[in-house]
Amino acid sequence: MGDELTSYERWGRLDGKKVLVRVDFNVPVELREGRWHVTDDFRIRSALPLFEDLLARGATVVACTHFGRPKGRVVEEFRVEPIRERLATLCADVTLMENLRFNPGEEANDPAFGASLVQGFDYYVNEAFSASHRAHASIMIPPTLVPSAVGPNFRREVEVMRGIIDSPARPFVAIVGGAKIGDKLGIVKVLADRADSVIVGGGMAYTFEFAQGRTIGSSLFDASYVAQCTELLSRDNVLIPTDTRGLRDGSPIGPGAGDDPVLDFGANVPDGCEGFDIGPETVERFIAAISPAATILWNGPMGLFEDDRFARGTEAVARAVAASSAFSVVGGGDSAAALKKFGLSESVGFVSTGGGASLELVEFGDLPGLRALRESPFS
């Protein structure tokens, strides 16, 4: 990215100046003893170096974030108070605005709402890489109104993702999982052109298996993507599961769901059953494909890893990535959560804060938030 985007460091001393920082503090919380508490503060801690540097330069720093999906109205459970409390323990001198998505103007990219955010501010910094694939008001409007810059984490995310696509050390192995094939098929196409191997797992894999002529029972499936899956399967570098683990229909699933017997289906899931994880043969095939890699990109779990009965596939892939000598980049969201669950967060090269943004950057080479910063009249 080079000097394509303005760095806040060019502003020098900021004594008496107010800086608005767009962050993505859409973090998991849980209710304990009648109060909401942050359970994973990775994204909050990631912003601390920027906050501390701005404060050291003399600035007054205010952060803003979305949280959950309140759909343009005030919803009590989506107030940012638990995030504000956690931020106060980590960096007490930064103020956090209330949830941006309480205002319908945020997701509508309303210019008036965007202008209201930077009223009274001298500068704006976008440190919300993981939200910058959304053309929302807090992302798009401030750069048109005040001097704006990219945050250091945002810059690093872009540099890593562009580097891994433009000039990866080879063999380059990409691992794509998750539930919805519609969210990931575009990136599988791009990666099939650029990577030496593309491993496909998770719920999205069952549409590929159907396209291959196998039975998938009640497993996740989207008929509208069968033709595209068939085309991708004609390439020799796209690997899909060869066996599946799951349950009979109607069995409870999820964390602590129960102890209904797990079934190994082999290549075909029978009627009345549903797959939730890759099988033991697939685990070995995927590990063998990962082991020689010099570059690894992983985004998305191999199964319903939140249910311990179906965590084996995701854990095996996570451990193979962690054990590899390759430069490994792990997309945010579920992949980062899986690393944390298995105690492997410190064993990979780079953990992105944004899953969707990472994939969109790889697929399209740009993000709305990047364009807004590049096109700022103050750049």
Secondary structure by P-SEA (a helix, b strand, c coil): ccccccccccccccccbbbbbbbccbbbbbbcccccccccaaaaaaaaaaaaaaaaaccbbbbbbccccccccccccccaaaaaaaaaacccccccccccccccccccccaaaaaaaacccccccccccccccccccccccccccccccccaaaaaaaaaaaaacccccccbbbbbbcccccccaaaaaaaaacccbbbbbcccaaaaaaaaccccccccccccaaaaaaaaaccccccccccccccccccccccccccccccccccccccccccccccaaaaaaaaaaaccccbbbbccccccccccccaaaaaaaaaaaaacccbbbbbccaaaaaaaaaccccccccccccaaaaaaaaaccccaaaaaaaacccc
